[in-house]
Amino acid sequence: MRLSIRAFAQLIGVSDRTVSVWERRGRSIRPCPFMQGVLDTALQRSDHATQARFVLLLSAPATEEPVAPTGPRITASSR
């Protein structure tokens, strides 16, 4: 997806602050069932490259640094 915090928040219908908190808390965050459904839907609607990157990030050990972004940044206006 490569969206900004603001664009991703708008896409899923939450505040920028909520997404910032999720980002800051990393793997310790556990969304409520409703929000998990919203996130699952956003992932299902994303392109193959985004889904593959998601799987890659989940497979990395928790102590590893995050994988650096690669490829073009996709914004809400380019969808």
N, C-alpha and C positions, 0 to 999 in steps of 0.2 A: 504494500500500500504506500509506504513512504510518505505518509501524511504528516503534517505538522500536528502538534498537540491540539491546537484549536480546531483544525479540520477533522481530525479523528473524533474529537468530542462531539462536534456537530453531526458527524455521520452516524454515531450511535446514540445521540440524544442525551448526553451528559455534559456537565460543566468542564471547562478547561482544568479547573482545580482537581476534579476527580481523576482525570487522566494523569495529571502531574503526580498525584499521590500514588497511583498505581505504578507509575514509572519509577518513582523514588523507592517504593517498597519492594520492587522486583518480585522475586519468586515467593516471597512471604505473603503476597496478597491472595485472598480467597474470595472472589466475587460471590454475591448472593446468587441463588439459583436463577432468578429472573435475569440478572445482569449477565450471568454466564450464558444464558440463552441468546441474549443480544450479541454478545461477543462471538459465540459460535456461528450465528447467522452472518455476521460481518465477515468472518473467516471463510465460510462457505461461498459467499458471493465474491470473494476476492479472486484474483487471477492465480494461475498455477505457480508462478514465480513467488508470489507472496506466501502461498500455502507451503511451498517447499522450504522457504526461509524460516517459516514458523516451526516446521518439523526440525530443521537444523538447529535452531536456537533451543528447542526443548531437549534435544539430545546432548547438548553440551553440558559437562559437569557444572554443578552450581558454583564451584569455586573459580571457574574459568572466567576470564574477561569476556564481555559480550562480543559477538562477531561483528566486525565493522561493516557498515552498509556498503553494498556494491550495486552498480547499475544505476539507471536513471531514477530520479525522484519523480514519483507520480503524485499529482495533486488532485484535489476533488474536481477541478475544472478540466482535467485531462482524461477523466473517466468516460 
